[in-house]
Amino acid sequence: MSATKKISVSEEVWKELQALKKPNQTFNDLLIELLDREKKRKLVRDMKKIEEEEEFVELIF
């Protein structure tokens, strides 16, 4: 069983989260969605950085 934790947020942040939340979506589900989106965004950013800055060598099989 996973533990439940409380996170304090300002009234403004709570209102913004509430506005992002879909009908019947829990805040937990919303946060999971936002975290997944951020992870994907970081992956794409890192891949672009590697593509721009790194030197690649051809692998011959």
LOVOFI-220775 format. One record per residue: residue in three letters; x, y, z of N, C-alpha, C in turn; residue number from 1. Coordinates in steps of 0.001 Angstrom, whole numbers, m for minus. Example, Ala and Ser with C-alpha at 12.3 -4.5 7.8 and 13.67 -1.06 7.14 Angstrom:
BEGIN
{r ALA,{13190,m5690,7800},{12300,m4500,7800},{13200,m3300,7800},1} {r SER,{12850,m2250,7080},{13670,m1060,7140},{12900,30,7870},2} 
***
This chain:
BEGIN
{r MET,{840,m1179,0},{0,0,0},{886,1244,0},1} {r SER,{607,2169,m867},{1424,3374,m942},{926,4408,61},2} {r ALA,{1854,5164,578},{1524,6189,1566},{960,7413,875},3} {r THR,{60,8080,1559},{m487,9333,1055},{287,10471,1688},4} {r LYS,{716,11423,877},{1460,12583,1345},{667,13835,1029},5} {r LYS,{838,14840,1845},{189,16122,1600},{1225,17115,1091},6} {r ILE,{809,17927,121},{1675,18953,m439},{967,20290,m266},7} {r SER,{1630,21222,377},{1041,22552,563},{1291,23383,m689},8} {r VAL,{232,23993,m1183},{341,24893,m2322},{m449,26158,m2010},9} {r SER,{m68,27227,m2682},{m796,28487,m2479},{m2175,28378,m3127},10} {r GLU,{m3041,29280,m2760},{m4381,29316,m3328},{m4307,29508,m4850},11} {r GLU,{m3388,30341,m5300},{m3224,30592,m6735},{m2831,29324,m7488},12} {r VAL,{m1880,28574,m6943},{m1438,27328,m7575},{m2583,26326,m7578},13} {r TRP,{m3318,26235,m6480},{m4445,25302,m6400},{m5475,25631,m7478},14} {r LYS,{m5766,26904,m7675},{m6730,27315,m8696},{m6235,26952,m10094},15} {r GLU,{m4932,27135,m10340},{m4376,26793,m11650},{m4426,25288,m11893},16} {r LEU,{m4103,24506,m10868},{m4205,23055,m10993},{m5653,22637,m11224},17} {r GLN,{m6545,23234,m10497},{m7972,22934,m10646},{m8434,23216,m12078},18} {r ALA,{m7930,24300,m12672},{m8305,24661,m14039},{m7748,23664,m15061},19} {r LEU,{m6611,23046,m14760},{m6008,22067,m15664},{m6670,20692,m15569},20} {r LYS,{m7275,20434,m14432},{m7846,19124,m14148},{m9068,18857,m15022},21} {r LYS,{m9124,17651,m15591},{m10276,17242,m16395},{m11406,16810,m15451},22} {r PRO,{m12639,16827,m15940},{m13746,16341,m15099},{m13470,14923,m14599},23} {r ASN,{m13723,14698,m13357},{m13534,13400,m12690},{m12071,12968,m12554},24} {r GLN,{m11131,13823,m12936},{m9710,13510,m12779},{m9274,13907,m11378},25} {r THR,{m8500,13049,m10741},{m7986,13383,m9412},{m6750,14265,m9558},26} {r PHE,{m6413,14957,m8468},{m5186,15741,m8495},{m3984,14820,m8668},27} {r ASN,{m4039,13644,m8089},{m2951,12677,m8244},{m2763,12321,m9718},28} {r ASP,{m3859,12028,m10408},{m3778,11702,m11830},{m3270,12892,m12646},29} {r LEU,{m3710,14090,m12294},{m3233,15293,m12978},{m1729,15444,m12798},30} {r LEU,{m1242,15253,m11581},{188,15388,m11322},{987,14323,m12065},31} {r ILE,{468,13114,m12138},{1139,12058,m12913},{1227,12473,m14375},32} {r GLU,{136,13006,m14915},{118,13463,m16306},{1138,14584,m16537},33} {r LEU,{1191,15540,m15624},{2130,16650,m15758},{3574,16166,m15643},34} {r LEU,{3829,15237,m14745},{5180,14683,m14601},{5601,13917,m15847},35} {r ASP,{4701,13113,m16402},{5015,12380,m17635},{5324,13340,m18773},36} {r ARG,{4536,14400,m18879},{4752,15395,m19929},{6116,16069,m19774},37} {r GLU,{6472,16391,m18542},{7768,17037,m18283},{8928,16093,m18592},38} {r LYS,{8782,14823,m18237},{9835,13848,m18537},{10049,13732,m20042},39} {r LYS,{8966,13695,m20807},{9069,13618,m22267},{9708,14879,m22830},40} {r ARG,{9334,16039,m22293},{9896,17306,m22747},{11406,17330,m22515},41} {r LYS,{11839,16868,m21341},{13268,16829,m21031},{14007,15856,m21945},42} {r LEU,{13402,14715,m22236},{14029,13742,m23121},{14241,14334,m24507},43} {r VAL,{13221,14986,m25046},{13334,15605,m26366},{14401,16691,m26349},44} {r ARG,{14417,17518,m25290},{15431,18571,m25173},{16831,17973,m25151},45} {r ASP,{17013,16929,m24362},{18324,16289,m24261},{18742,15653,m25580},46} {r MET,{17794,15044,m26278},{18108,14431,m27566},{18520,15496,m28580},47} {r LYS,{17832,16621,m28597},{18191,17707,m29505},{19578,18256,m29180},48} {r LYS,{19862,18389,m27894},{21177,18891,m27471},{22280,17941,m27918},49} {r ILE,{22065,16664,m27728},{23059,15671,m28152},{23240,15726,m29659},50} {r GLU,{22147,15820,m30382},{22213,15874,m31842},{22990,17100,m32321},51} {r GLU,{22800,18228,m31652},{23463,19467,m32044},{24929,19531,m31627},52} {r GLU,{25273,18965,m30489},{26594,19177,m29909},{27553,18002,m30028},53} {r GLU,{27043,16829,m30236},{27905,15654,m30207},{28371,15269,m31608},54} {r GLU,{29508,14626,m31640},{30008,14072,m32874},{29625,12603,m32924},55} {r PHE,{29146,12187,m34074},{28747,10807,m34229},{29700,10112,m35195},56} {r VAL,{29908,8865,m34968},{30736,8064,m35875},{29877,6981,m36480},57} {r GLU,{30167,6647,m37702},{29397,5620,m38388},{29820,4245,m37853},58} {r LEU,{28851,3433,m37574},{29122,2073,m37143},{28973,1170,m38365},59} {r ILE,{30018,429,m38669},{29990,m456,m39821},{29843,m1872,m39329},60} {r PHE,{28841,m2539,m39850},{28568,m3918,m39440},{28972,m4873,m40515},61} 
***
